[in-house]
Structure formats: structure tokens, C-alpha cells
Amino acid sequence: MEVETSNNKLGRIYSLKSKITIDALFESGKRISSFPYVLFYKEVEYQENVPFKLVFSAPKKTFRFAYQRNKMKRLMRESVRLNKHPLEAILRKKNKQLAFFLIYSTKEQLDFDILQKKTVKLFDKLIQQLDD
């Protein structure tokens, strides 16, 4: 399945489902913290032509009710969908594929506009670490 760079979707192909890969992220992956996110990532190889796959998490300890966790994950997903293009371009240029585990790590529910700026900042940090 071919994924275009101009595609603005964050469909099923971007979803990380493999328990083995997720466990490997926490064991041997790298970590980036950028308020309000904690991102675990690791370079992997997929059969599909996709630059990254990811999991979103809003901890039950932080958000007691499911509707709160679901809302935060929806906001995170939308924020990543709208701001993924620079990261995708760099990963395609370097011919790399990554696995992500993105955790929302604060108790306060930030507005979507702020969350978008924080997502851009996180991706900039990630791109900078990939360059090093």
C-alpha cells in the first residue's frame, strides 16, 4: 500500500499494534520529554511503506474517567495528523521508519491550539535528535 506525502490522513496504517514492538520501545527505545508529552521511539522496519507507526496514551492514573482519556487521545491524534508532514518528509528523505509511543503526561487538559504548538515542538525535538 502506497502512502503519499501530501496525504493528510492518519489512518489505520499509522497505528502500532504489535505488542513485541511496543515492549521493545520501552526496553531499548529512546525517550524525549516535551511538556505535556513523553515520547518513546525506536527505529524499526515495516513491510508497509509508512514512515512511522504510533500509539497514543492518556494514563488512567491521570484521567480517571474513560471519556477524559478518550478526549485527550482524540486531541492528540488530531494534533499529530495536522503536524506530521515535516517529520514524514525527513523520515522519507533519510529512508527511516520509526515506532512511537506518545504519552500525555500532565493532569491539566490543554486547549487544542496549545496542544498543536506543543506537538510541533516535540516533532522539532525529535527531528533534531534524528540529525545527531
C-alpha positions as CSV (number, residue, x, y, z in Angstrom):
1,M,0.0,0.0,0.0
2,E,1.4,3.3,-1.1
3,V,1.2,6.3,1.3
4,E,1.5,9.7,-0.3
5,T,3.4,12.6,1.4
6,S,0.6,15.0,0.6
7,N,-1.9,12.8,2.3
8,N,-3.4,14.4,5.4
9,K,-4.9,11.3,6.9
10,L,-3.7,9.4,9.9
11,G,-5.4,6.1,9.1
12,R,-5.1,2.5,10.3
13,I,-1.7,2.1,8.5
14,Y,-0.2,4.5,11.1
15,S,-1.5,2.5,14.0
16,L,1.1,0.5,16.0
17,K,-0.5,-2.8,17.2
18,S,2.5,-5.1,17.7
19,K,3.0,-5.9,21.4
20,I,6.5,-7.0,20.7
21,T,7.4,-3.7,19.1
22,I,5.7,-1.8,21.9
23,D,7.6,-3.7,24.6
24,A,10.9,-3.1,22.7
25,L,10.1,0.6,22.7
26,F,10.2,0.7,26.5
27,E,13.1,-1.7,26.8
28,S,15.6,-0.3,24.3
29,G,13.9,2.7,22.7
30,K,14.9,6.4,23.2
31,R,12.8,8.9,25.2
32,I,12.0,12.5,24.6
33,S,10.1,14.7,27.1
34,S,8.5,17.9,26.0
35,F,5.6,19.2,28.1
36,P,2.9,17.8,28.1
37,Y,4.2,14.8,26.2
38,V,6.6,11.9,26.8
39,L,7.6,10.1,23.5
40,F,9.3,6.8,23.3
41,Y,10.6,6.0,19.8
42,K,12.7,3.3,18.1
43,E,13.9,2.8,14.6
44,V,12.2,-0.3,13.1
45,E,11.4,-1.8,9.7
46,Y,7.9,-2.4,8.4
47,Q,6.5,-4.2,5.4
48,E,4.3,-1.2,4.6
49,N,5.7,2.0,3.1
50,V,4.9,4.1,6.1
51,P,7.4,6.5,7.8
52,F,6.1,5.8,11.4
53,K,3.5,4.0,13.4
54,L,2.3,5.2,16.7
55,V,0.2,4.6,19.9
56,F,-1.5,7.3,21.9
57,S,-1.8,7.0,25.6
58,A,-3.6,9.1,28.3
59,P,-2.9,7.3,31.6
60,K,-5.8,6.1,33.8
61,K,-3.9,7.3,36.8
62,T,-4.1,10.9,35.4
63,F,-7.6,10.8,33.9
64,R,-9.9,8.6,36.0
65,F,-12.8,8.6,33.6
66,A,-12.7,7.0,30.1
67,Y,-14.4,10.0,28.4
68,Q,-11.5,12.2,29.6
69,R,-8.9,9.7,28.4
70,N,-10.7,9.3,25.0
71,K,-11.0,13.1,24.6
72,M,-7.2,13.6,25.2
73,K,-6.3,10.8,22.8
74,R,-8.6,12.3,20.1
75,L,-7.0,15.7,20.6
76,M,-3.5,14.2,20.4
77,R,-4.4,12.2,17.3
78,E,-5.8,15.3,15.5
79,S,-2.7,17.3,16.5
80,V,-0.3,14.7,15.1
81,R,-2.4,14.3,12.0
82,L,-2.2,18.1,11.2
83,N,1.5,18.4,12.0
84,K,3.1,15.2,10.8
85,H,4.3,16.4,7.4
86,P,7.7,17.8,8.3
87,L,8.5,14.6,10.3
88,E,7.3,12.4,7.4
89,A,9.4,14.3,4.9
90,I,12.6,13.9,6.9
91,L,12.0,10.2,7.6
92,R,11.3,9.5,3.9
93,K,14.4,11.5,2.9
94,K,16.6,9.5,5.4
95,N,14.8,6.3,4.5
96,K,13.9,5.5,8.1
97,Q,10.9,4.0,9.8
98,L,10.0,4.7,13.4
99,A,7.7,3.3,16.1
100,F,6.3,5.8,18.6
101,F,4.5,5.6,21.9
102,L,3.1,9.0,22.7
103,I,2.0,9.6,26.3
104,Y,0.1,12.7,27.6
105,S,1.8,13.3,30.9
106,T,0.1,16.2,32.7
107,K,-3.2,16.3,34.7
108,E,-4.4,19.5,33.1
109,Q,-6.4,19.3,29.8
110,L,-4.7,21.8,27.5
111,D,-6.6,23.6,24.7
112,F,-6.2,22.2,21.2
113,D,-4.3,25.3,20.0
114,I,-1.7,24.9,22.7
115,L,-1.6,21.1,22.1
116,Q,-0.8,21.7,18.5
117,K,2.1,24.1,19.3
118,K,3.5,21.5,21.8
119,T,3.2,18.8,19.1
120,V,5.2,20.9,16.7
121,K,7.8,21.5,19.4
122,L,8.0,17.8,20.2
123,F,8.5,16.9,16.5
124,D,11.2,19.5,16.1
125,K,13.0,18.0,19.1
126,L,12.7,14.5,17.5
127,I,13.9,15.7,14.2
128,Q,16.9,17.4,15.9
129,Q,17.7,14.1,17.7
130,L,17.5,12.1,14.5
131,D,20.0,14.5,12.9
132,D,22.5,14.0,15.7
